[in-house]
Amino acid sequence: MDIWFICENEDVRGPFTANELKAMVTDGQIGESTLVWGRPQQTWMPANRWASMLPQLMSHKISESSSQQQLWHYAVNGTSVGPLTRAELVNELKAATQKNQILVWTKGMKAWGDLFEFHDLLEEIGLNRRESPRLSIQGAAIIRFEDKTLLGQLQTISPGGVGITKLDSRLPIGQLVSIEIKSEVLGEPVHMKALVQYSTESGFYGFKAQSLSIEAKSRIIACIKRKQSEVARAA
């Protein structure tokens, strides 16, 4: 994760992204006595030295991140299977029967989740659930919680929640957020309160809707049905 901290006169501040911190060094906002730390550094180092070593440090971070694979578990009829890599999980689920009874869990989730809440997994497996239709969609997502605002890219939407990628910061599993969704397909922005259900190594976040107006839900369903009709006509 691209997170760094600075220490000035025993006062620690952060986190900052590499770009934010590099700009502070370049603009002279922090001096030579300022120390910088972030994984994978063993010790704090002067800001100027940190800036000169940033390419090597970032390369080490990427290597370290790729070596820490996210592991998954699934359960059906009280029997759990795992830990599994993402690829292993997908292969297992493709072959599994009784898919409507499968629960999925990965580190960070507070509880097991219904397989059909994991839209990205459903796409990889090739499944759909008629009573919970979803739509692959392009648009922007503005996520607000506490005093923070994050921007992301909308990937999927359904009456039950949304899938979002490319967030400019990490989100904790179980966090309740407010989401503003903007897409030409939907017309007017859609607002919902949602729970961070899960996240993946690739940066995909699954949000489970907790509060969605009837009008917004109707618009989402109408868009999904319209898309389904277009696909059926094309076929």
C-alpha positions in Angstrom: 0.0 0.0 0.0 1.4 3.5 -1.0 1.4 5.0 2.5 4.2 7.0 4.2 4.6 9.0 7.4 6.9 11.9 8.4 8.4 12.8 11.7 9.3 16.4 12.6 10.5 17.4 16.1 9.0 14.1 17.4 5.7 14.9 15.8 4.5 12.1 13.5 2.1 13.0 10.6 0.5 11.0 7.9 -0.4 8.9 6.1 0.7 10.5 2.8 0.8 8.9 -0.7 4.2 8.9 -2.4 3.1 11.6 -4.8 1.9 13.9 -2.0 5.1 13.4 0.0 7.4 13.9 -3.0 5.6 17.2 -3.8 6.2 18.3 -0.2 9.9 17.6 -0.6 10.1 19.3 -4.0 8.3 22.4 -2.8 10.4 22.6 0.3 7.4 22.1 2.7 9.5 19.7 4.7 13.2 20.2 5.6 16.3 18.1 5.6 15.8 17.2 9.3 12.4 15.7 8.5 12.3 11.9 8.6 10.2 9.5 6.5 9.1 6.0 7.1 6.9 3.5 5.4 6.9 -0.2 4.6 9.3 -1.8 3.6 11.8 0.5 5.4 13.5 -0.9 8.5 14.2 2.6 9.9 13.3 6.3 9.4 15.4 8.1 6.8 15.9 11.8 5.9 13.3 13.2 3.4 15.9 14.0 0.7 17.4 10.5 0.8 13.9 9.0 0.8 13.0 11.0 -2.4 16.2 9.8 -4.1 15.5 6.2 -3.2 11.8 6.3 -3.9 11.9 4.2 -7.2 13.7 1.4 -5.3 11.4 1.6 -2.4 8.3 1.5 -4.5 9.7 -1.4 -6.5 10.2 -3.3 -3.2 6.7 -2.5 -2.1 5.1 -3.8 -5.3 7.2 -7.0 -5.0 6.2 -7.4 -1.4 2.5 -6.8 -2.1 2.4 -9.3 -4.9 3.9 -12.0 -2.7 1.1 -11.6 -0.1 -1.8 -13.5 -1.8 -5.3 -13.1 -0.6 -6.7 -16.4 0.5 -10.4 -17.4 0.4 -12.7 -20.0 2.0 -16.1 -21.2 1.0 -18.7 -23.3 2.9 -21.7 -25.3 1.9 -24.0 -27.3 4.2 -21.8 -26.6 7.2 -18.6 -27.8 5.5 -15.9 -25.3 4.8 -13.1 -25.5 2.2 -9.9 -23.5 2.1 -7.7 -21.7 2.3 -7.7 -21.2 -1.5 -6.1 -18.7 -3.9 -8.5 -16.7 -6.0 -7.9 -18.9 -9.0 -8.5 -22.1 -6.9 -11.7 -20.6 -5.5 -13.1 -19.9 -8.9 -12.3 -23.4 -10.1 -13.9 -25.0 -7.0 -17.0 -22.9 -7.3 -17.5 -23.6 -11.0 -17.5 -27.3 -10.1 -19.6 -27.0 -7.0 -23.3 -27.9 -6.8 -25.9 -26.2 -4.7 -24.4 -22.8 -5.5 -27.4 -21.0 -4.0 -26.3 -22.4 -0.6 -22.6 -21.4 -0.8 -21.1 -18.9 1.6 -17.7 -17.2 0.9 -15.2 -15.6 3.3 -11.8 -13.9 3.1 -9.6 -12.2 5.7 -11.1 -8.9 6.8 -14.7 -9.9 6.4 -16.7 -9.8 9.7 -19.0 -12.7 8.6 -19.5 -15.2 5.8 -21.3 -13.7 2.7 -23.7 -15.3 0.3 -21.9 -16.2 -3.0 -24.4 -14.1 -5.0 -23.3 -10.9 -3.1 -19.8 -11.3 -4.8 -20.6 -9.8 -8.3 -17.0 -10.2 -9.6 -16.9 -13.8 -8.6 -20.3 -14.5 -10.3 -18.9 -13.1 -13.5 -15.8 -15.3 -13.4 -18.0 -18.3 -12.6 -20.6 -17.4 -15.2 -23.6 -17.2 -12.8 -26.5 -14.9 -12.4 -29.4 -14.7 -10.1 -32.7 -13.5 -11.6 -34.0 -12.1 -8.4 -30.9 -10.0 -7.9 -30.0 -8.8 -11.5 -26.9 -6.7 -12.0 -25.5 -4.5 -14.7 -21.9 -3.9 -15.8 -21.7 -0.2 -15.9 -19.3 2.7 -16.4 -19.4 5.7 -14.1 -18.0 7.5 -11.1 -18.5 6.7 -7.5 -18.0 9.2 -4.7 -17.7 7.5 -1.3 -18.1 9.4 1.9 -17.6 8.3 5.5 -16.6 10.1 8.7 -14.8 13.1 7.4 -13.3 11.4 4.3 -14.2 11.5 0.6 -12.9 8.8 -1.8 -13.3 8.6 -5.6 -13.7 5.4 -7.5 -14.8 3.8 -10.8 -18.2 2.1 -10.9 -18.1 -1.5 -12.3 -21.4 -3.1 -11.5 -24.7 -2.1 -10.0 -27.8 -3.9 -8.8 -30.6 -3.2 -6.3 -28.5 -5.0 -3.8 -25.3 -3.0 -4.1 -22.4 -2.0 -6.3 -19.0 -3.0 -7.3 -16.3 -0.3 -7.4 -12.6 -0.3 -8.4 -9.7 2.2 -8.5 -10.4 3.8 -5.2 -7.8 6.4 -4.3 -7.4 5.0 -0.8 -8.1 1.7 1.1 -11.5 1.1 2.8 -11.9 -1.2 5.9 -14.2 -4.2 5.6 -17.5 -3.6 7.4 -17.3 0.2 7.1 -20.7 1.9 6.5 -20.5 4.6 3.8 -22.6 6.9 1.7 -22.2 6.5 -2.0 -23.1 8.9 -4.8 -23.2 7.1 -8.2 -22.9 9.1 -11.4 -23.5 7.4 -14.8 -25.1 8.4 -18.1 -27.0 5.1 -18.1 -28.8 6.0 -14.9 -29.4 9.7 -15.7 -29.7 11.5 -12.3 -27.2 10.5 -9.6 -28.1 7.6 -7.4 -27.5 7.8 -3.6 -27.2 4.9 -1.3 -25.9 3.9 2.1 -23.9 0.7 1.9 -21.6 -1.6 3.8 -18.1 -2.6 2.6 -18.8 -6.3 2.1 -15.4 -7.4 0.8 -12.4 -6.4 -1.3 -10.0 -8.2 -3.5 -6.2 -8.1 -4.3 -7.0 -6.4 -7.6 -8.7 -3.5 -5.8 -12.3 -4.5 -6.4 -14.7 -3.5 -3.6 -18.1 -5.1 -3.1 -20.7 -2.9 -1.4 -23.9 -4.2 0.0 -26.8 -1.7 0.0 -28.2 -0.8 3.4 -30.5 2.0 2.4 -31.8 2.8 -1.2 -34.9 4.8 -2.1 -37.7 3.2 -4.0 -37.2 5.6 -6.9 -33.5 4.9 -7.1 -34.1 1.1 -6.9 -36.7 1.4 -9.7 -34.3 3.3 -11.9 -31.6 0.6 -11.4 -34.0 -2.2 -12.2 -35.3 -0.4 -15.3 -31.7 0.1 -16.6 -30.9 -3.6 -16.0 -34.1 -4.7 -17.8 -33.4 -2.4 -20.7 -29.9 -3.8 -21.1 -31.2 -7.4 -20.9 -33.7 -6.6 -23.6 -31.0 -5.1 -25.8 -28.8 -8.2 -25.4 -31.8 -10.5 -26.2 -32.6 -8.5 -29.4 -28.9 -8.7 -30.5 -28.9 -12.4 -30.0 
